[in-house]
Amino acid sequence: METSWNGLYLAELRWRLGVQFGVVAILPQLAILLIRRPPVASALNACFFAALALALLTAESVLHPSAPIAASGCTIVRVFFLGLLAASSLAAWQLAGLLRPHW
């Protein structure tokens, strides 16, 4: 990455997959809006997630380790990550509770 993070390495497969799936993700969401059937929406989202997971699992890593936090020997990094994950999960749960009456 241009000598220690001074630019993007655009040939990095994981970076390209993220951009490609981010752009393509618009299509199933538009289909979900047009169809308006929860079982079909769930199936489309599950298929999209499965395709993304398969693509990321089979993609090779050029510059980054596949699991940098797990590969880190520092306990503080792992604990901080788990704390962020817990706080984000709690915030998502609260947001879902606030939005549920509007659906």
Backbone bond lengths (Angstrom), bond angles and torsions (degrees), N, CA, C in turn:
res aa  C-N    CA-C-N  psi(-1)  N-CA   C-N-CA  omega(-1)  CA-C   N-CA-C  phi
1 M - - - 1.459 - - 1.511 108.71 -
2 E 1.248 115.82 69.25 1.460 124.38 175.26 1.521 112.13 40.88
3 T 1.295 115.24 64.08 1.459 124.84 179.51 1.521 112.39 49.07
4 S 1.278 114.68 81.10 1.469 123.82 173.59 1.522 114.90 61.37
5 W 1.303 115.70 69.94 1.465 123.64 168.05 1.517 115.78 67.78
6 N 1.292 118.74 30.04 1.454 119.60 176.30 1.521 111.66 -99.93
7 G 1.302 117.51 18.04 1.451 120.36 178.37 1.508 110.90 173.30
8 L 1.315 116.39 169.88 1.457 121.66 179.98 1.517 110.26 -92.89
9 Y 1.311 115.68 138.09 1.453 121.01 172.76 1.524 105.60 -94.76
10 L 1.319 117.06 97.89 1.459 121.57 -170.83 1.521 113.32 -70.18
11 A 1.310 117.97 -12.94 1.459 119.94 177.65 1.526 111.76 -85.80
12 E 1.310 117.95 -3.71 1.475 121.13 177.30 1.518 107.94 -62.41
13 L 1.327 116.71 120.15 1.457 121.71 -173.57 1.520 112.46 -63.99
14 R 1.311 117.95 -39.63 1.465 119.67 -179.86 1.527 111.90 -65.98
15 W 1.316 117.44 -34.34 1.464 120.58 177.72 1.527 109.91 -68.25
16 R 1.319 116.69 -43.96 1.470 120.51 179.31 1.514 111.42 -64.10
17 L 1.344 117.37 -40.69 1.464 120.33 178.43 1.527 111.16 -61.02
18 G 1.314 116.73 -41.81 1.461 119.89 178.82 1.514 112.38 -61.81
19 V 1.312 116.69 -42.65 1.471 120.46 179.13 1.518 110.30 -67.84
20 Q 1.326 117.06 -45.47 1.458 120.05 -178.45 1.528 111.72 -63.30
21 F 1.314 116.94 -46.38 1.464 119.26 179.36 1.525 111.08 -68.22
22 G 1.321 117.97 -32.26 1.463 120.29 176.61 1.518 112.50 -64.09
23 V 1.317 116.53 -38.79 1.464 120.66 178.65 1.533 110.34 -73.55
24 V 1.336 116.24 -43.57 1.461 120.69 -177.74 1.531 111.28 -70.30
25 A 1.321 118.41 -23.01 1.468 121.86 -178.55 1.518 112.54 -61.72
26 I 1.301 117.10 -20.84 1.465 120.64 179.51 1.530 111.16 -65.37
27 L 1.325 117.07 -35.45 1.465 120.73 -176.45 1.525 113.24 -63.91
28 P 1.342 120.81 -51.23 1.464 117.96 177.90 1.531 112.99 -63.35
29 Q 1.326 116.59 -32.69 1.468 117.97 179.57 1.526 111.48 -68.98
30 L 1.322 117.28 -35.84 1.468 120.05 174.62 1.522 110.65 -65.95
31 A 1.333 116.63 -40.53 1.471 120.14 177.32 1.525 110.58 -62.58
32 I 1.327 117.18 -39.79 1.465 121.02 178.66 1.528 110.46 -63.53
33 L 1.323 116.25 -41.00 1.472 119.25 178.56 1.522 111.64 -64.33
34 L 1.321 117.22 -37.35 1.458 120.66 -178.80 1.524 112.71 -76.04
35 I 1.321 117.39 -36.74 1.468 120.85 -176.37 1.519 111.69 -77.88
36 R 1.322 117.41 -43.25 1.474 123.95 179.18 1.525 113.42 57.39
37 R 1.320 115.80 44.69 1.467 120.92 175.84 1.526 107.77 -128.49
38 P 1.327 117.62 114.48 1.468 120.95 -176.43 1.535 115.02 -54.44
39 P 1.342 120.43 -41.54 1.470 117.74 179.78 1.535 112.50 -64.13
40 V 1.313 116.70 -37.98 1.465 120.38 178.71 1.527 109.71 -68.97
41 A 1.338 116.72 -39.76 1.467 120.96 178.26 1.529 110.33 -61.70
42 S 1.325 116.46 -43.34 1.462 119.83 178.82 1.519 111.24 -63.23
43 A 1.328 116.66 -42.47 1.468 120.24 179.95 1.529 111.29 -64.66
44 L 1.321 117.04 -43.20 1.471 120.24 179.19 1.530 111.31 -63.56
45 N 1.309 116.91 -44.72 1.466 120.06 179.07 1.525 111.50 -65.60
46 A 1.328 117.45 -38.62 1.468 120.32 178.29 1.530 110.71 -65.77
47 C 1.335 117.24 -40.52 1.475 120.55 178.14 1.530 110.34 -65.74
48 F 1.310 117.11 -41.19 1.462 119.93 179.21 1.524 110.47 -64.12
49 F 1.329 116.77 -42.93 1.466 120.43 178.07 1.525 110.80 -62.57
50 A 1.337 117.47 -42.75 1.460 120.72 -179.84 1.528 110.83 -62.89
51 A 1.330 116.89 -41.39 1.468 120.44 178.36 1.525 111.11 -64.65
52 L 1.323 117.34 -42.03 1.460 121.10 178.62 1.524 111.13 -65.11
53 A 1.329 116.96 -44.74 1.465 120.77 179.77 1.523 110.85 -62.76
54 L 1.323 117.40 -43.10 1.464 120.80 178.96 1.519 111.20 -64.07
55 A 1.326 116.71 -42.48 1.465 120.51 179.73 1.522 111.08 -63.83
56 L 1.323 117.77 -41.30 1.464 120.42 -179.52 1.526 112.52 -72.70
57 L 1.327 116.76 -34.31 1.462 119.50 179.23 1.523 112.28 -69.20
58 T 1.330 116.69 -31.84 1.461 119.85 -178.21 1.528 113.06 -93.31
59 A 1.337 117.46 -6.96 1.462 120.43 -179.23 1.520 110.55 -78.79
60 E 1.313 115.71 137.82 1.453 118.85 176.93 1.525 109.89 -83.91
61 S 1.308 115.47 153.33 1.453 121.34 179.90 1.522 108.76 -102.37
62 V 1.313 116.25 123.40 1.457 120.77 -177.38 1.526 110.54 -87.18
63 L 1.305 117.47 -50.49 1.460 121.06 -173.60 1.523 114.57 -112.72
64 H 1.305 117.60 -21.92 1.458 120.21 -172.40 1.516 110.76 -115.86
65 P 1.319 117.53 149.37 1.467 119.02 172.35 1.523 109.40 -69.01
66 S 1.315 117.11 152.84 1.465 119.62 -176.83 1.527 111.75 -67.50
67 A 1.319 118.53 -30.87 1.460 122.10 178.53 1.529 108.77 -135.86
68 P 1.328 117.96 81.15 1.462 119.52 -174.43 1.520 114.06 -64.82
69 I 1.323 118.22 -32.47 1.464 119.56 -179.13 1.521 110.06 -73.72
70 A 1.341 116.53 -41.35 1.461 119.62 178.33 1.527 111.07 -67.87
71 A 1.342 117.10 -33.11 1.457 120.74 -179.50 1.527 111.74 -78.73
72 S 1.318 116.70 -14.19 1.458 120.22 -179.90 1.520 109.84 -69.36
73 G 1.303 116.03 137.72 1.454 120.22 178.01 1.516 112.93 -85.77
74 C 1.316 116.69 -3.33 1.460 121.87 -175.11 1.532 110.57 -90.31
75 T 1.315 116.60 121.18 1.460 121.74 179.37 1.520 111.58 -66.96
76 I 1.322 117.77 -34.83 1.463 121.49 -178.52 1.528 110.95 -62.35
77 V 1.324 116.84 -38.50 1.465 120.79 178.78 1.529 109.52 -63.54
78 R 1.313 116.95 -44.89 1.470 120.82 -179.99 1.529 111.77 -64.19
79 V 1.333 116.71 -44.13 1.469 121.04 -179.83 1.526 110.33 -64.75
80 F 1.328 117.20 -41.70 1.460 120.77 178.99 1.524 110.35 -63.02
81 F 1.335 116.64 -42.29 1.462 120.57 177.95 1.527 110.98 -61.57
82 L 1.324 117.39 -46.24 1.466 120.44 179.16 1.525 111.28 -63.35
83 G 1.337 117.01 -35.98 1.466 120.31 175.84 1.519 111.96 -64.44
84 L 1.327 116.17 -42.86 1.470 119.54 176.69 1.523 111.38 -63.90
85 L 1.324 116.58 -40.39 1.459 120.73 178.01 1.520 110.94 -62.55
86 A 1.318 117.13 -43.62 1.466 121.18 179.16 1.530 110.85 -65.06
87 A 1.331 117.66 -43.71 1.467 120.64 179.95 1.529 111.04 -65.09
88 S 1.319 117.24 -40.16 1.469 120.87 178.66 1.523 110.93 -66.57
89 S 1.325 116.56 -40.68 1.469 120.28 178.53 1.521 111.14 -64.46
90 L 1.320 116.85 -41.29 1.464 120.66 177.77 1.529 110.85 -64.25
91 A 1.325 117.11 -42.22 1.463 120.58 178.59 1.527 111.03 -64.08
92 A 1.329 118.13 -40.39 1.464 121.36 178.33 1.524 110.72 -65.48
93 W 1.335 116.73 -40.13 1.458 120.87 178.73 1.533 110.66 -63.39
94 Q 1.339 116.57 -43.44 1.461 120.26 178.99 1.530 111.20 -66.26
95 L 1.321 117.39 -40.72 1.453 120.52 178.25 1.518 111.28 -63.81
96 A 1.317 117.26 -40.92 1.460 120.78 176.70 1.523 110.89 -62.32
97 G 1.326 116.57 -38.99 1.478 119.90 177.28 1.511 112.40 -65.67
98 L 1.342 117.15 -36.10 1.461 120.16 178.45 1.529 112.20 -72.45
99 L 1.319 117.11 -34.56 1.464 120.87 -176.53 1.511 113.75 -85.94
100 R 1.323 117.36 -18.41 1.458 120.59 -176.36 1.527 113.87 -57.73
101 P 1.333 121.13 -42.27 1.475 119.60 179.48 1.532 113.24 -62.79
102 H 1.329 117.66 -22.49 1.468 120.29 -177.76 1.517 112.44 -83.32
103 W 1.350 117.26 -10.15 1.464 120.06 179.90 1.471 107.54 -97.29
